[in-house]
Amino acid sequence: MRALVIAILLPLVLAGPALGFQCPLLIKQLNDEVARLSPDDPKVKRAKSLIEEARQRHAEGSHAKSIAAADEAAKVLGIELKKN
């Protein structure tokens, strides 16, 4: 029984930190793309808001929500993020 509990919980415990390392990489890709575009473009303004949300969620430890915000920002910018 103990082995079953460990087998179920171990991947869940390890998933949080793994997602945490992904967030800064995604945010950097988004910031690099935004830097190439006009700051007056409405899609850039929307993306910047989502990038900031991703940064805040990462800082809070909500990595899945951070990645979701980054994915949404990428969609707004029309780019595909490279994930590890």
Secondary structure as UniProt FT lines:
FT   HELIX           2..36
FT   TURN            39..40
FT   HELIX           42..60
FT   HELIX           63..77
//
